[in-house]
């Protein structure tokens, strides 16, 4: 009898245990990320000469990740560093100090008077996420206006922070240029005191930036409407090859007396994608306000991830604070920007040489790492299936993935899918020598 009781009890416990282990049955698949989806499809393709034009990191003319010489020299300099808590604090302060000089100007009154709050962040994504959470806590009724289109992850970041998202018109897909009139209309029609996300240079994904005069008009209208500008600086140096010129839009806003926020990333312009080094800074009215805001940003970061890894921060702070190494970095950034510009010209010329009668002027008019090609989602699918050329569904081409060795093949493939006659034929064999 006692044995039967034990057996019934054990069966009950086992049944309860089985029920308790089914915690996650209600969890479904998350929507696929448009960029990582391209990478997965590319990796799954067995074709030996496949081409990935979806990746957002810099590649050299052999299609390989580039390790900058300035990074090598910084690594040699810090090789024997000891990562104690006190050293990490000093290094973080140096990173912030040097980072804000890049965007606000080394002689800026904001820096000299300490009127900014800065914290290290997990690259540009982490900096945006920190600011989104800061916005939620201290402006809980606010919303964020994102340009249409913008980097897809911007939507994820502010959505996860529970900030209502609105869009403002940015790109004219017919003219393949900035829709400035519509942009200004949306800025004027947004409720006073709205938050706007702006790309200061090398807009992702379109590669289309406002002119200096247009930036001044945008800044003026922001002042009229009392909007808050938040800049996501992911590609400083990649638009023009000049770090100061690429920060011109931000400095125009500062000249006009705006308080701004800025997310910086060193993933692309230092080739440190895996190190996740970035900085978030917020311009303040005075030093007292900057101390308070920094304390809140540090508190948010502490709960999210405690602190970023020290090695990447030490690398970046060393490059920015050591004059010879920084000068080398500036030259290497220009070299990367120049190669991308050359590949734009090569791609445009190759398209015309392939026999395309379409207008490809936008390829060389756009700037930065990306070309918004104008290809449709159907044409992108055809490129991948027939020619093993991969890019995001919106037709965004990572120009860093275009090389002298593959540019003719890419151009011929694009010409094929954009011709009015869509009869299927293969150009793979005739173009294999280009790969």
ABEGO torsion letter per residue (X at the ends): XAAAAAAAAAAAAAAAAAAAAAAAAABBBBBBBAAAAAAAAAAABABAABBBAABABBBBAAGBBBBBAAAAAAAAAAAABBBBAAAAAAAAAAAAAAAAAAAAEAABAAAAAGBBBBBBBBEAAAAAAAAAAAAAAABAABBBBBBOBBBAAAAAAAAAAGBBBBBBBABBAAAGBBBAAAAAAAAAABBBGBBBBBBABGBOAAGBBBBAAAAAAAAAAAAAAGBBBBBBBAABGAAAGBAAAAAAAAAAAAAAGBBBBBBBBAAAAAGAAAAGBBBBBBBBABAAAAAAAAAAAAAAAAAAAGBBBAAAAAAAAAAAABAAAAAAAAAAAAAAAAAAAAAAAAAAAAAAAAGBABBAAAAAABBEABBBAGBBAAAAAAAAAAAGBBBBAAGBBBAAABBAAAAAAAAAAAAAAABABABBBBAAAAAAAAX
